[in-house]
Amino acid sequence: MRFAAVLNQDGGTLRTIDIEAFSEQLRQILEAAGHSVAIDIVAGRDIAAALEKAIARRNVDVILAGGGDGTISTAASLLMNKKKALAILPAGTMNLFARGLGIPQTLDAALKAFAEGEVIAVDIASANGQPFVHQFSVGMHAKMVQLREKMDFGSRLGKMRASVRAAWAAIKNPPALKVSLSVGKAEIVTRTTGIGISNNLFGEGHLPYADNPAGGVLGIYVSVARRRHHLAKLLLDMLRGRLRQSAHVEVHQAGKAVLKIRSPARKFSAVLDGELIRLERETTIEIHPGALKVLVPASNAQAKAA
C-alpha cells in the first residue's frame, strides 16, 4: 500500500518524543513490509491543511494520522465517504476510537500492526453535519472540558490529573439543562445534568468505546443523576464500563436523534471528540454506516468479518 503520514508535532504524545527518529522508524517498518510512505511533520496549526493536501494526492491508499484526539477527528472528517483509508496512531490521551478498532496502544506496536493491516469500513457520526468518530456530549462533560482547559498540564499524565480535578469541580457544581430529545418516534423532555451520544454503543467492562465500530446505531446516554454522590457514581460506572447497569443513566439507541435546548437563551457548549464547540439550540445527530475506511490489524479485521 501507499501511505501518506501526517504527524502533528504539537499533538498528543508526539510532542514528547524525538519525532524525527520516530519518523525514520515509521519509514523502516512500512518499507520493510513492502509499502511506500511519504511523511510530513507539521505544526498543530497546519494539520488540517496538511491532511487535505495528503488526501488530495492520487497515488495514496492510506492516510496515517498522528497526533491527539483533535488530529484524528479532523482526519476522519476529511476522509468520510472517501476511498482512501485512515490509519490511527494512538498518540492521544485515551485513544478510545483506536481502542475500538483493536489498534495496539503503543506507537511501535501500532506501526507493526499497520504493516500487515487490512482495510475495513466502519461507521462515523455527525452533529449538524459535523463528523465525529467517538462522542458528542453536552452538560457535565462540556463543563469538565471547559474547567480543564483553564488548568496547566504538559503531559498525558498531567492531562489525566487535570481531568480528574475538573471532573470533581463539575460534580460539586453540576450544570442543569432543560432539553427535548427525539429518539425515533419518541420525544423525551427532561432536565438533565448531561447527555452523551456515541458513534455506536459503548461496550461493557472497559473504558467507554464501541466494541463494534460498524454496529450502525448511535448510543444515547441521558444522565438522571442529580446529587453529587450519584454523579460521582455515574462517572465511575462509565469508566468501569458499567453504564448499562447504572441506575443514574437512561440508555437508548437509534440511527438519528434530535436534541433541542429548552433552557433560557444563553450560550452553551458541547464536546465533539474531546474538543469544545458552540452548541446550537437544535442539533441533529446521525449515524453514517460504513462511511469511513480504516486500516486495522489483520486479526481484528478477520474478527469483524466473522
C-alpha positions in Angstrom: 0.0 0.0 0.0 1.0 3.6 -0.5 1.0 5.6 2.7 1.0 9.3 3.4 1.8 10.0 7.0 0.9 13.4 8.6 2.4 13.8 12.1 1.3 16.7 14.4 4.5 17.6 16.2 2.4 19.5 18.8 -0.3 16.9 19.3 -0.6 14.1 21.9 2.4 12.1 22.9 4.2 13.0 19.7 5.3 16.4 21.2 7.2 14.5 23.9 9.3 12.2 21.7 12.1 12.6 19.1 9.7 12.9 16.2 12.5 12.8 13.6 13.7 9.5 14.9 10.2 8.1 15.1 9.6 9.1 11.5 12.6 7.1 10.4 11.3 4.1 12.4 7.9 4.5 10.8 9.5 4.5 7.3 11.7 1.5 8.0 8.8 -0.6 9.4 6.4 0.1 6.5 9.1 -0.2 3.7 10.3 -3.5 5.2 6.8 -4.8 4.7 6.8 -3.7 1.0 4.8 -0.4 1.4 5.8 3.1 0.4 5.4 6.1 2.6 5.7 9.9 2.4 6.0 11.7 5.7 5.0 15.2 6.6 5.8 16.6 10.1 3.7 19.8 10.7 2.8 22.2 13.5 -0.7 21.8 15.0 -2.0 25.0 13.4 -1.2 23.4 9.9 -2.6 19.9 10.5 -5.9 20.4 8.6 -4.2 21.8 5.6 -1.5 19.1 5.6 -4.2 16.4 5.8 -6.2 17.9 3.0 -3.0 18.0 0.8 -2.2 14.4 1.6 -5.8 13.2 0.8 -5.7 15.1 -2.5 -2.7 13.0 -3.7 -3.8 10.5 -6.3 -1.2 7.8 -5.6 -2.1 7.3 -1.9 -4.1 4.5 -0.4 -3.8 5.2 3.3 -3.6 8.4 5.4 -1.6 7.7 8.6 -2.6 10.4 11.1 -0.6 11.0 14.2 -1.5 13.4 17.0 -4.1 14.0 19.7 -7.8 13.4 19.5 -8.3 16.6 17.5 -5.9 15.4 14.8 -7.7 12.1 14.5 -11.1 13.6 14.4 -10.0 16.1 11.7 -8.5 13.3 9.6 -11.7 11.1 9.9 -14.0 14.0 8.9 -11.9 14.7 5.8 -11.9 11.0 4.8 -15.6 10.5 5.3 -17.1 8.8 2.2 -13.6 8.8 0.6 -11.9 5.8 -1.0 -8.7 6.4 1.0 -8.4 4.7 4.4 -7.4 6.2 7.8 -4.6 4.7 9.9 -4.7 6.0 13.5 -1.5 6.4 15.6 -2.6 6.0 19.2 -0.9 9.3 20.4 -3.9 10.8 22.3 -4.7 10.7 25.9 -7.3 7.8 25.9 -7.3 6.7 22.2 -10.9 5.5 22.6 -11.7 5.2 18.9 -8.4 3.4 18.2 -9.2 1.0 21.1 -12.5 0.1 19.5 -10.7 -0.7 16.2 -8.3 -3.0 18.0 -5.2 -0.9 17.3 -2.3 -1.6 19.7 -1.8 1.2 22.2 1.9 1.8 21.8 3.3 3.6 18.8 5.8 0.8 17.9 3.2 -1.9 18.1 0.7 0.2 16.1 3.2 0.6 13.3 3.9 -3.1 13.1 0.2 -3.8 13.0 -0.3 -1.3 10.1 2.5 -3.0 8.2 0.3 -6.2 8.0 -3.0 -4.5 8.4 -6.3 -4.7 6.4 -8.8 -2.0 5.4 -12.4 -2.3 6.7 -15.4 0.0 6.6 -16.7 1.4 9.9 -19.3 4.0 10.9 -18.9 7.7 11.5 -21.5 10.0 13.1 -22.3 13.7 12.6 -23.8 16.5 14.6 -25.4 19.1 12.4 -23.3 17.8 9.6 -20.0 18.0 11.5 -18.5 14.4 11.6 -17.2 12.7 14.8 -15.8 9.3 15.5 -16.3 9.0 19.2 -18.8 11.1 21.0 -20.9 14.3 21.1 -21.9 15.4 24.6 -23.5 18.3 26.5 -23.8 19.3 30.2 -21.3 17.7 32.6 -18.7 16.7 30.0 -18.7 20.1 28.4 -18.3 21.9 31.8 -15.5 19.5 32.7 -13.6 20.2 29.5 -14.1 24.0 30.0 -12.6 23.8 33.5 -9.7 21.6 32.4 -8.7 24.0 29.7 -8.1 26.6 32.3 -5.5 24.3 34.0 -1.9 23.8 33.2 -0.6 20.4 32.1 2.3 19.4 29.9 2.0 15.7 29.5 -0.5 12.9 29.1 -0.4 12.1 32.8 -0.8 15.8 33.6 -3.9 16.0 31.4 -5.4 12.9 33.1 -4.8 14.6 36.5 -6.3 17.8 35.3 -9.3 15.8 34.0 -9.9 14.3 37.5 -9.7 17.8 39.1 -12.1 19.3 36.6 -14.5 16.4 36.9 -14.6 16.8 40.7 -15.2 20.6 40.3 -18.0 19.9 37.8 -19.6 17.4 40.2 -19.6 19.9 43.0 -21.5 22.4 40.9 -23.2 20.5 38.1 -25.0 22.1 35.2 -28.7 21.5 34.5 -30.1 21.7 31.1 -33.8 21.5 30.1 -33.9 19.7 26.8 -36.1 17.7 24.5 -34.6 14.7 22.8 -36.3 13.0 19.9 -35.2 9.3 19.5 -37.1 7.6 16.7 -40.8 8.4 17.2 -40.4 9.1 20.9 -39.7 12.5 22.4 -38.0 12.8 25.8 -38.5 16.1 27.7 -36.3 16.4 30.7 -34.0 18.3 32.9 -30.6 16.7 32.9 -27.0 17.1 34.0 -25.6 15.7 30.8 -26.2 13.8 27.6 -23.7 11.8 25.6 -24.3 10.4 22.1 -21.7 8.0 20.8 -20.7 6.6 17.4 -22.1 3.1 18.2 -22.9 1.7 21.6 -20.2 1.6 24.2 -19.1 -1.9 25.1 -19.2 -3.4 28.6 -16.4 -4.0 31.1 -13.9 -1.4 29.8 -13.4 2.3 29.1 -16.2 3.9 27.1 -15.6 2.8 23.5 -17.6 0.8 21.0 -16.8 -2.9 20.7 -18.5 -2.9 17.3 -17.5 0.2 15.2 -19.8 -0.9 12.4 -22.9 -1.5 14.5 -25.0 1.1 12.7 -26.5 2.8 15.7 -26.0 5.8 18.0 -25.5 5.1 21.7 -27.6 7.7 23.6 -26.9 8.2 27.3 -29.1 10.6 29.4 -28.0 11.3 32.9 -30.7 11.2 35.6 -28.2 11.9 38.4 -28.8 15.0 40.5 -26.8 14.6 43.7 -23.1 14.8 44.0 -22.6 11.2 45.0 -24.9 10.0 42.2 -22.8 12.0 39.7 -19.6 10.5 41.1 -21.1 7.0 40.9 -22.1 7.6 37.3 -18.6 8.8 36.4 -17.2 5.7 38.0 -19.7 3.4 36.2 -18.7 5.0 32.9 -15.0 4.4 33.4 -15.6 0.8 34.5 -17.8 0.1 31.5 -21.0 -0.4 33.6 -23.2 2.3 32.1 -26.0 -0.2 31.2 -26.2 -1.4 34.8 -26.1 2.2 36.2 -29.2 3.5 38.0 -28.2 7.0 37.1 -28.4 6.9 33.3 -31.0 6.1 30.7 -29.6 4.3 27.6 -31.2 4.4 24.2 -30.1 3.6 20.6 -31.2 4.9 17.3 -29.9 5.9 13.9 -30.8 9.5 14.4 -31.6 11.8 17.3 -32.6 15.5 17.6 -31.5 17.5 20.6 -33.3 20.8 21.4 -32.1 23.1 24.2 -35.1 24.5 26.1 -33.2 26.3 28.8 -33.4 30.1 28.8 -31.5 31.7 26.0 -27.8 31.8 26.7 -24.6 30.4 25.2 -23.9 26.7 25.7 -21.0 24.5 24.7 -20.8 20.9 23.6 -17.9 18.5 23.2 -17.2 16.8 19.9 -14.4 14.2 20.0 -12.9 15.9 23.0 -13.0 19.5 21.5 -15.3 22.2 22.7 -17.7 23.6 20.1 -20.6 26.1 20.3 -23.9 24.3 21.0 -26.8 25.2 18.7 -30.3 25.4 20.0 -31.1 22.4 17.9 -28.7 19.6 16.9 -29.4 16.7 14.7 -27.1 13.7 15.3 -26.9 10.9 12.8 -25.0 7.7 12.2 -23.5 7.1 8.7 -22.9 3.3 8.4 -19.7 2.2 6.7 -18.8 5.8 5.7 -15.2 5.6 6.9 -12.5 3.2 5.8 -9.8 2.4 8.4 -6.7 0.3 8.5 -6.7 -2.2 11.4 -4.6 -5.2 12.4 -5.3 -8.2 10.2 -6.5 -10.3 13.1 -9.1 -7.7 14.1 -10.3 -7.3 10.5 -10.9 -11.1 10.4 -12.7 -11.0 13.7 -15.0 -8.2 12.4 -15.7 -10.1 9.2 -16.6 -13.2 11.2 
